[in-house]
Amino acid sequence: MNKFSLLKIVNPLLGLGFFLQALTGIMLAYGIGINYMEQISELHRYNGFIFIMLVAAHLTLNWAWIKMNIFKKPV
């Protein structure tokens, strides 16, 4: 599987993970879903670990672009 095929999988999962992390964080902060607070907290925690792995994969797959655009040498 090439880099672009992997990015087609990683990027949507990364977006979904970000949305889920934000949503569960807001729910925890404001006490929304108080009856399910333990499950929301566990979902937030496990999603955080998965999110970190997806960010690492995203950075790894885009490292050439990052080097070329962020770490370019001045002329």
C-alpha positions as CSV (number, residue, x, y, z in Angstrom):
1,M,0.0,0.0,0.0
2,N,1.5,3.3,-1.0
3,K,1.7,6.6,1.0
4,F,-1.3,8.2,-0.6
5,S,-3.6,5.2,0.0
6,L,-2.6,5.2,3.6
7,L,-3.3,8.9,3.9
8,K,-6.8,8.4,2.5
9,I,-7.4,6.1,5.5
10,V,-5.4,8.1,8.2
11,N,-6.7,11.6,7.4
12,P,-10.5,10.8,7.8
13,L,-9.8,8.8,10.9
14,L,-7.7,11.7,12.3
15,G,-10.6,14.1,11.6
16,L,-13.1,11.8,13.3
17,G,-10.7,11.3,16.2
18,F,-10.3,15.0,16.6
19,F,-14.1,15.5,16.6
20,L,-14.7,12.7,19.1
21,Q,-11.9,14.0,21.4
22,A,-13.4,17.5,21.3
23,L,-17.0,16.3,21.8
24,T,-16.1,14.0,24.8
25,G,-13.9,16.7,26.3
26,I,-16.8,19.2,26.1
27,M,-19.2,16.6,27.6
28,L,-16.8,16.0,30.5
29,A,-16.2,19.7,31.1
30,Y,-19.8,20.6,31.2
31,G,-21.3,17.5,32.7
32,I,-23.3,16.5,29.7
33,G,-24.5,12.9,29.8
34,I,-23.9,12.7,33.6
35,N,-25.4,9.2,33.7
36,Y,-22.7,7.9,31.3
37,M,-19.8,9.9,32.7
38,E,-17.6,6.9,33.3
39,Q,-18.1,5.6,29.7
40,I,-17.5,9.0,28.3
41,S,-14.3,9.4,30.3
42,E,-13.0,6.0,29.1
43,L,-13.9,6.8,25.5
44,H,-12.1,10.1,25.8
45,R,-9.0,8.4,27.3
46,Y,-8.8,5.6,24.7
47,N,-9.6,7.9,21.8
48,G,-6.7,10.1,23.0
49,F,-4.2,7.3,22.7
50,I,-5.5,6.4,19.2
51,F,-5.5,10.0,18.2
52,I,-1.8,10.3,19.2
53,M,-1.0,7.3,17.1
54,L,-2.9,8.7,14.1
55,V,-1.1,12.1,14.5
56,A,2.2,10.2,14.5
57,A,1.2,8.3,11.3
58,H,0.0,11.5,9.7
59,L,3.3,13.3,10.4
60,T,5.3,10.3,9.2
61,L,3.4,10.0,6.0
62,N,3.7,13.8,5.3
63,W,7.3,14.2,6.5
64,A,8.7,14.9,3.0
65,W,6.2,17.8,2.6
66,I,7.0,19.1,6.1
67,K,10.7,19.0,5.4
68,M,10.3,20.7,2.1
69,N,7.9,23.5,3.3
70,I,8.7,24.0,7.0
71,F,12.4,23.3,7.3
72,K,13.5,24.7,3.9
73,K,16.8,26.5,3.9
74,P,16.9,30.2,3.3
75,V,18.3,31.3,0.0
